[in-house]
Amino acid sequence: MFNREMIRNIAIIAHVDHGKTTLVDKLLQQSGVFRDNEAIQDRMMDSNDLERERGITILAKNTAIEYKDYLINIVDTPGHSDFGGEVERIMKMVDGVLLVVDAFEGCMPQTKFVLKKALEQNLTPIVVLNKIDRPNARPAEVIDEVLELFIELEASDEQLDFPVVYASALQGTSSLDADKQEDNMFSMFETITEHIPSPKESVKEPLQFLVTLMDYNEYLGRIGVGRVNRGKISQGQVVTVINREGKHKQARIEKLFGFQGLKRVEIQEAGAGDIIAIAGIKDINIGETIADPTNPEALPVLKIDEPTLQMTFLVNNSPFAGKEGKYVTSSKLRERLYKEIETDVSLKVEDTDSPDAFIVSGRGELHLGILIENMRREGFELQVSKPEVIIKEIDGVKCEPMEHLLIDVPEESMGAVMESLGTRKAEMQNMINNGNGQVRLEFMIPARGLIGYGTEFLTMTRGYGIMNHSFERYAPYAGQGVGGRQKGVLVSTETGISKLYGILNVEDRGTLFLKPGTEIYEGMIVGEHTRDNDIVVNICKEKALNNIRTANKEETVKMKTPRIFSLEEALEYLNEDEYCEITPESIRLRKKILNKSERERSEKNRKLAKANA
């Protein structure tokens, strides 16, 4: 076991894309963890394929660095508020945080979100001003912004007296002076060892260990990662597991692992303050306490923020069901969803009256989108409904989630953006114009108003706008007519293959979503109408084969570029009467009722019921 006085446990928190994972890379490289001839890849902590593709941290991960005689345990946390459940749990494992802030962008919504969680746990903060080498960096103003944020979040006097390290994670440089950089990360290491306190828990008291993260290994089964809160733990030890409901069961620790760089190292014993992984306890779950059998005391159950968004996940029942996926049955879908909630405590799954449908609640579109993307890569076929916010009744008042929205837009786009947000019931809180052609706008907006807004926002700002938001609070329901799609869709009347001739015939009606040669079915959405109503079209129509020559026979026919949706864009685009069909190979939009006459009958009945209500 390491000397308790020489252990430092820290979490790295930041807004998305402020350089947190790159910073961990450089700390690992300069700590001497790797051999000189060892192959090192960028973004080492982003081990998941989706994390590498999207450049964001989705799952919290930990590593350990030895610097001089110190052992520094570092936990890299997600920066997106949709994965806030991970951040909240991590704060229980550490004694301090590195708050990484972009030296140009300054404080963003997720900066506030993750910092709030850290300050609530009374952790010691160190502020890292990253990207200090950017030509438009403004360190003095950003430090003032950070200080204002600390005051707003009611930080203690000790927390307000935070040290500042100026760094460029990309270059691997750091310094305590904003005007010059040293060619290493030693300033960072020294600040961590000097300011972050060592664990204060005693190794002589009865064992307590809180399972904070979960992992899985084919040979070892479920692996619980967390911090030893007090006492000692060793391989082969008999322990008592106390679950979230307070029930006890006996178990044995088969394997014990410490961390060294990116590797897990088998150890015989660990003590209070160590961050370790344990294996051998069947059905272990996040939030459970592992305690001494002679004195089994449970640690406080982890408080996790409630989900704010829900979707219905259904078995795929389209005409193309079973063609592209490996898992298509309701039993497989249910098993996979319930398996997910074992490692993701922010997710909720509920059965419905139908055995083929499940309500899945999460922290946002990205949270649910990542789950769907993982499932389709595993070979699942499924359908999902439009994302809907979770409405709550608080003190007898109907309430909905509100988001704090921060937008950076070019000056010329400001008017259009403000007008579009006004129709979505957004209230402006602040506007900052730094005179560089970019304007920062702050809004409070119902979460409903942001569903489907991303694509419209990028179109209005010609791709130059940056939009960030995080959950703020529940507020009284703002009424109907917030957000939603303004235009109708083009719905296929035929099942077959889309033909160029058929597509050209309907191009003037709107924007197409697919290319010629795509398999389609009746009721599938093939494009967006220019008006606000849905119309049916036949894009399987072929040109009649006759020998009549036309004057423009030799003209080259050009088709407009179709709009191809990513998964997130498809989910945002949905309306209440539509599903998104997701398979390992395709993403299709469809009407819930595929047949045209049945659809019309259903709509007529809905209007009658509404009129009589």
Phi, psi and omega in degrees: 000146178283151174299126183306323184293340185257010179262137174231123179249116182227152172247146176255120183238145181190166170287158178306134172070023174265007170097021184294310183292324177296323179297317178298320177307310185291323177297319178294315183296320185273357180272352180084018179293325186261150173291159181298327184261010183280135179287127182239130178258159177288159178047056185299327184283343178275085186273339183280141181304317181295325179295319181291319182294319186267346179071027177232155175270125182255318182250137176290140181220153181236157180214168179224138182234138173258124179231119188054239179259010185263148170251116181253110175273122183243130175248122178270123185251157175295146179262351183266136185295341177297336179252029183298336178301325177294314184299315183300319181291322183300324184299339178283345187264347192236167179253347182203168180227146167262113177268109182267124181232135178293130184291349176253310185289328180075205185285132179240170184307318181288334175300314180296317183299308184288325179294321179302317180296322182290316182293326178299329180272005178061038181276155179275123183263147166235129180266126177249116177269101186270165180061038180293343181275358178295138183299332182257022179297144181225070188303317184298314181294321182293321177299321177298319179298317181297317180298317178299321179294318178300316181295317180300323182272011175059048177291152178287169179300321180294320180291327179291337180271051185280143173282155180239130174245129178263129187215161167231099184299324181296320181274344182075033181241155177205164180191162173265002181242129183293337187270342178218148182246140173268148189280039179197178181256018186296326177301322179294311180301315183295320179295320179297311184292330183279321190258330181280128182288155175280162179300138183260352184290158182261140177277351185271347181276168179298149185298137167217129180219126181257125178283115186252326179230155178240146173223170180219141178225137184301327184270323185263345183080218185283136181240125178261129179249138179182193183246139174284112184281329174197162179077196180234155176224140182219161179299139178083355183289139174273131184228167173252129178260123179251116183279181186295336179272355179095005180281146183252148169209152181271147178205169179236137177280111182276317181226148180228132183233139168255182181238139177219108187062231180265001185262152170265129183242129180291132179231163182267329187207150175218156182233179182308131180099342180283142172259118188223174174236140179236146179229158176112351179261113183290143176060026178291146184226161177298139177090357179273149181257134173255121189229169177291129182300331181280340180215069187282100178248130180276143172279158179304136180295138181297129177271123181242133177300144183289152173297153180241352186224143177223155177219156173263125176261128183232159172293142180288118179240023180285167178300340181261012183301136176085356183281327189242344186254165179263324182246115186231355185269160181292327180295319178292320180296315181297315181301318182292319181293318180288334175292324182295322184287349176289330181252345180240097185285349179278351184261143175232139178235131179232139172286155177242182178297332179269134178291347183261002184229143180223139177267123181245123181247137181217189186269356180167176182298320181294319180303310180288325179298321179295320178298314181297316181298318178297320181293319181291329177289335178278352177106015180275145169248132180204171173235147177228152179267177178299137176296136180230143179285154180270116180271134180240156172254115181243117183053040177080002181251133178288121185234154178227158181290139176249146181245144172269116187250129179238126186233134170246118183225154171296149183305321185291340180266353189302314183300313182296320181294315181296322179295316182294324179286331177299321179290344179259019176064032177276143177246125181286135179255326186198154175217128180235125176242110182276001178079013179253018179091348179252141179240136176257125181242137178243131181227159165247125188219142174300140181302330177301324184292342181266347179291119180083005184274337187305312182293317179298320180296315180296324178295315181296324184262008181054034177085357183268350182279147175238128185235128177225142180210156176213154181297133182252304183189173171267138181222162181307142183302132186273005179090178182286171173078025176259121178070202181093161182280138183269340186248155177278185182232162174263122184247133182289139176263350187236159170252129182166212180248132179292136182244148181302319182298316180294321180294317181297329180291335183248003183301326182285352178276342182168202182256129180276152181251004183212168182261163173300146179090006179272137176288131180226165177224164180300131180093355178281141179277122185249352180186177179252131180283152178287342180249185187269005179250156177276143173227154179264142182223158176243102180258012174266359184295134178253157178289135180298133181271099175224174184261020178278122180270146177243158184295327184259027184306322186276357181295140176277127181269129180247130179262143177293151179294125180287159178265112181260126184275142164277173181300312182298320180295321179295319180295320179295328189284338188301149170250174185298331184263023184230158173237157170250120179269125185237125176229170179302338184248338188222155169234115182237143173260141182212161172280148178299317176258116188282324184283134185299311183293323177294323179297315181296320179295317180296319179294322179297316179295323180295317180294322178295316180297321180294320181292327182276345184290000000 
